[in-house]
């Protein structure tokens, strides 16, 4: 039976790289996947497959890297994992705040929490691990100015995670089969 999955790409619109989602979907469609489609323009590719996430990741990263001529990293989560990300969000919705869920390798949530502990948080800036997931809350308009955003931009952190606003996670979940 096919499993509904989402590939979360990192760095879709960074450092002059601008991937068009139609092009990314075309690259994904070269794999034996069903119903390939994107959600928003931030590197969220939905599809169905019966292959393992590890095999898909290796194959898709190679295909994407070959196509774009640069290293491309992605993390694949299935529908149940995305439901968990959504339901485990520890921060209530607030029109003045952003809540980000970090899609990362197993165990990297603890590294993120340790690194958050090295900054002086701004007003309303919080981080929490819940359900094995790292979440970050920050005031709207201050995301890029936060001390934590500087930590996230460090080169050694680059391929370990990607983040999405919790509203994006909700849209992804609504589009999954």
C-alpha positions as CSV (number, residue, x, y, z in Angstrom):
1,X,0.0,0.0,0.0
2,X,1.2,3.5,-0.8
3,X,2.1,5.9,2.0
4,X,1.4,9.6,1.8
5,X,4.7,11.5,2.4
6,X,6.2,15.0,2.3
7,X,9.7,15.8,1.3
8,X,10.9,19.0,3.1
9,X,13.7,20.6,1.0
10,X,16.2,22.9,2.7
11,X,17.4,26.1,1.1
12,X,14.9,26.4,-1.7
13,X,15.2,30.2,-1.9
14,X,18.6,31.0,-0.3
15,X,21.8,32.5,-1.5
16,X,20.5,33.2,-5.0
17,X,19.1,29.7,-5.4
18,X,15.5,29.9,-6.5
19,X,13.9,26.5,-7.3
20,X,10.6,26.6,-9.1
21,X,8.2,24.0,-7.5
22,X,7.0,22.9,-11.0
23,X,10.6,22.0,-11.9
24,X,11.2,20.3,-8.6
25,X,8.0,18.2,-9.1
26,X,9.2,17.2,-12.5
27,X,12.5,16.0,-11.0
28,X,10.5,14.0,-8.3
29,X,8.3,12.6,-11.1
30,X,11.3,10.8,-12.6
31,X,11.1,8.5,-9.5
32,X,8.4,5.8,-9.2
33,X,6.2,8.1,-7.1
34,X,2.5,8.8,-7.4
35,X,0.6,12.0,-7.2
36,X,3.6,14.3,-7.0
37,X,2.6,17.9,-6.1
38,X,3.9,20.9,-4.1
39,X,2.4,22.9,-1.3
40,X,3.5,26.6,-1.3
41,X,6.8,27.7,-2.8
42,X,8.9,26.7,0.1
43,X,10.0,23.2,-0.8
44,X,7.2,21.0,0.4
45,X,6.7,18.1,-2.1
46,X,3.9,15.7,-1.5
47,X,3.8,12.2,-3.0
48,X,2.7,8.6,-2.4
49,X,5.2,5.7,-2.4
50,X,5.7,2.3,-0.9
51,X,9.5,2.7,-0.8
52,X,11.3,3.3,2.4
53,X,11.9,6.9,3.4
54,X,15.7,6.2,3.6
55,X,15.8,4.8,0.1
56,X,13.7,7.7,-1.2
57,X,15.8,10.3,0.5
58,X,19.1,8.9,-1.0
59,X,17.6,8.6,-4.5
60,X,15.8,12.0,-4.4
61,X,18.8,13.9,-3.0
62,X,21.0,12.5,-5.7
63,X,18.5,13.2,-8.5
64,X,18.0,16.7,-7.2
65,X,21.7,17.4,-6.7
66,X,22.5,16.1,-10.2
67,X,19.7,18.2,-11.7
68,X,20.6,21.5,-9.9
69,X,24.4,21.0,-9.9
70,X,24.7,21.5,-6.2
71,X,24.1,19.5,-3.0
72,X,20.4,19.4,-2.1
73,X,19.3,18.0,1.2
74,X,15.8,17.0,2.2
75,X,14.0,15.2,5.0
76,X,11.0,12.9,4.4
77,X,8.1,12.6,6.8
78,X,5.0,10.5,6.4
79,X,1.5,11.6,7.2
80,X,1.5,10.2,10.7
81,X,4.7,12.0,11.6
82,X,3.3,15.3,10.2
83,X,0.1,14.8,12.2
84,X,2.3,14.4,15.3
85,X,4.2,17.6,14.4
86,X,0.9,19.5,14.2
87,X,-0.7,18.0,17.3
88,X,2.5,18.4,19.5
89,X,2.8,22.1,19.0
90,X,3.2,23.5,22.5
91,X,2.4,27.1,21.6
92,X,-1.1,28.5,21.2
93,X,-1.9,30.5,18.1
94,X,-1.3,34.2,18.5
95,X,-1.6,36.8,15.7
96,X,1.6,38.6,17.0
97,X,3.8,35.5,17.0
98,X,5.3,32.9,14.6
99,X,5.6,29.3,15.7
100,X,8.1,27.2,13.7
101,X,8.4,23.4,13.7
102,X,11.8,22.1,12.9
103,X,12.1,19.1,10.7
104,X,15.3,17.4,11.6
105,X,17.3,14.3,12.0
106,X,16.5,12.1,15.0
107,X,18.1,13.6,18.1
108,X,18.9,17.0,16.6
109,X,16.0,18.5,18.5
110,X,18.1,18.3,21.6
111,X,21.0,20.0,19.9
112,X,18.6,22.8,18.9
113,X,17.4,23.1,22.4
114,X,21.0,23.3,23.7
115,X,21.9,26.0,21.2
116,X,18.7,27.9,22.1
117,X,20.0,27.9,25.7
118,X,23.1,29.8,24.6
119,X,21.2,32.9,23.5
120,X,19.4,35.6,25.4
121,X,15.8,35.2,24.2
122,X,13.9,38.3,23.1
123,X,10.5,39.1,24.5
124,X,8.0,36.3,23.6
125,X,10.8,34.2,22.2
126,X,10.6,30.6,23.5
127,X,11.7,27.1,22.5
128,X,10.4,23.8,23.5
129,X,10.7,20.1,22.6
130,X,7.4,18.3,22.6
131,X,6.5,14.9,21.1
132,X,10.2,14.5,20.0
133,X,9.8,17.8,18.0
134,X,11.6,21.1,18.4
135,X,9.4,24.2,18.3
136,X,10.4,27.9,18.3
137,X,8.1,30.9,19.0
138,X,9.2,34.4,18.1
139,X,7.5,37.7,17.6
140,X,6.5,38.5,14.1
141,X,8.9,40.9,12.4
142,X,11.9,39.7,14.6
143,X,12.5,36.3,13.2
144,X,15.7,37.2,11.3
145,X,16.9,39.6,14.1
146,X,16.8,37.0,16.8
147,X,19.9,35.6,18.4
148,X,18.7,32.2,17.6
149,X,18.3,32.9,13.9
150,X,22.1,33.7,13.9
151,X,22.7,30.2,15.5
152,X,20.5,28.6,12.9
153,X,22.6,30.2,10.1
154,X,25.8,28.5,11.2
155,X,27.4,26.4,8.5
156,X,27.6,23.3,10.7
157,X,23.8,23.4,11.2
158,X,23.1,23.6,7.5
159,X,22.1,20.1,6.6
160,X,20.7,19.0,9.9
161,X,17.2,20.6,9.8
162,X,14.7,22.7,8.0
163,X,11.9,24.7,9.6
164,X,8.3,25.5,8.6
165,X,5.8,27.8,10.1
166,X,3.1,25.8,11.9
167,X,0.6,27.3,9.5
168,X,2.5,25.7,6.6
169,X,2.5,22.3,8.4
170,X,-1.3,22.6,8.7
171,X,-1.6,23.3,5.0
172,X,0.6,20.4,4.1
173,X,-1.5,18.1,6.3
174,X,-4.7,19.3,4.7
175,X,-3.3,18.5,1.2
176,X,-2.1,15.0,2.1
177,X,-4.2,12.0,0.9
